[in-house]
Amino acid sequence: SKRLGAKGRVRSQLRTANECIGLGITSLHTFEEAPDLIRRQVKSILRAQSAMPLRLTNFIQTNNPLRAAQLAFTRISAIVLPGNSSPRHTDDWLLGMHSSPDLTHHTLPIFHEQEALNRFVFEAHCRNMQVALNAVDTKAIEMALTAFERAFSRSGRVDARHRIELCLTPTTDQIQRLARLGLGVVLPVNGLRSIAEDEL
């Protein structure tokens, strides 16, 4: 996605948004900014709730669904970085908005391998938890889709309303699979705005 350049990233995200909206997928990813800006964004959404069907949801980042369930968390999140991808925060790393620190030794829940991700999603799914996977490029999105497909197949239950966040470069086929699985797509609107204002 770095090779796309600023305009390419915008075009890719707008294509994704249009295709998802056409299939009835309309979630947005908004709060990835400074704390004072987050507070203003939350207040704006709360004011708009009387006129628009908006709501706030929080996801806890963890690689331990069992512990999260014991603490009564119902929504959990993790990051998908295939193979030897550099473990940097996905918003900064793939959208290229800012420099980002190396998180090699950080405790963020990062999954590089398919089987480990499959286990994570399946364990959470079996505990009726909602899972948000941060997956930006085509390979990461494929890993996330595979994990959800296998969890649904193994459990026989498909009603959890899981989601894939960021989702910068999905193929049309992947978007169709997202719709068939009933997954949400959470698009980084703040990233688009920053790219448009700072680079175009």
Secondary structure, DSSP 4 states (H G I P E B T S, - for coil): -GGGHHHHHHHHHHHHHHHHHHTT---EE---S-HHHHHHHHHHHHHHTTTS-------EE-S-HHHHHHTT--EEEEEE--TT---S-HHHHHH-SS-----TTS-S-EE-SHHHHHHHHHHHHHTT-EEEEEE-SHHHHHHHHHHHHHHHHHHS---S--EEEE--S--HHHHHHHHHHT-EEEEEHHHHHHHHHHH-
